[in-house]
Amino acid sequence: MAQNRSSNTLVVQQATQALDQLKYEVAQELGIQIPQDGYMGYMATRDAGAIGGNITRRLVQIAEQTLAGQSGFRS
């Protein structure tokens, strides 16, 4: 895996594996090949943005579903 130089820190450290898995799932759904060595420096910006945008969309959807379930109402 490539070295992570992000200054973002995860609240739940175990989330790293789940986010990596989500990244590969989204890339596969979009038909984008992620390099086996983990280095994404040669990836097109458009592809990286599409993966990141879809991950964000999916995480927001999961959060909305979780909050709707906790509050007792469904939208």
N, C-alpha and C positions, 0 to 999 in steps of 0.2 A: 504494500500500500504506500502511496505517496506521503511525504511528510506534510502534516497539517500545520500551516502557518497562520491559521485564523486566530484572531484575537477574541472571537466569541467563545464563551465557556458555557457548557451545557449544565443545566440545573441537575439533571439526572444523567450521570456519566454512562450508564448502560444504554442510553438512547443512541449512542454513536452507531452501534451495530444495526439498530432498527432504521436509522436514517440512511445508512449505506445500502441496506436492503431495499428501501424505498427508492433510492436513486437508481439502482439497477433495474427495478421493476418498471419505473417510469420510462427509463431509456429504452428498454425492450419494447414497451407499448408504443413508443414513438418511432421505433425502428432506428435508433441511434446506437452505434457501437461504442462502448466505453473501452479504452485501451486496457489490456490485461495487466500491464505493469502499474496501473493506477495513476500514471502521469497524464493529466488532462491538458497540458500546455499546448498541445497540437490540435485540440478540439476547436471546432468553429464556435465563435462567440454565440452565434444564433442557436446552435445545438445546446450549448451549456445553459443559455437563457431559457430555452424551451423546457429543459429538464428541471431547472430551478423553479420556474413559474408553475409547472404542473405539480411539483412537490408542495409548493406553498398552497396552491389551490386545494390539494388533497388534505393537507394538514388543517387548513381552515374548515373544510367540510367535516373532518373528524371532530374538531373542537366544537363546531356548531351542533353536531349530533349529540355529543357528550353533554353539552350544556342544556340542550332541549330535553334530554332524558332526565337530568338532575332536577330541572325546574318543574317538571310534571306537565309541560305543554309541548305540543308538536307544532311546528310551523308548516 
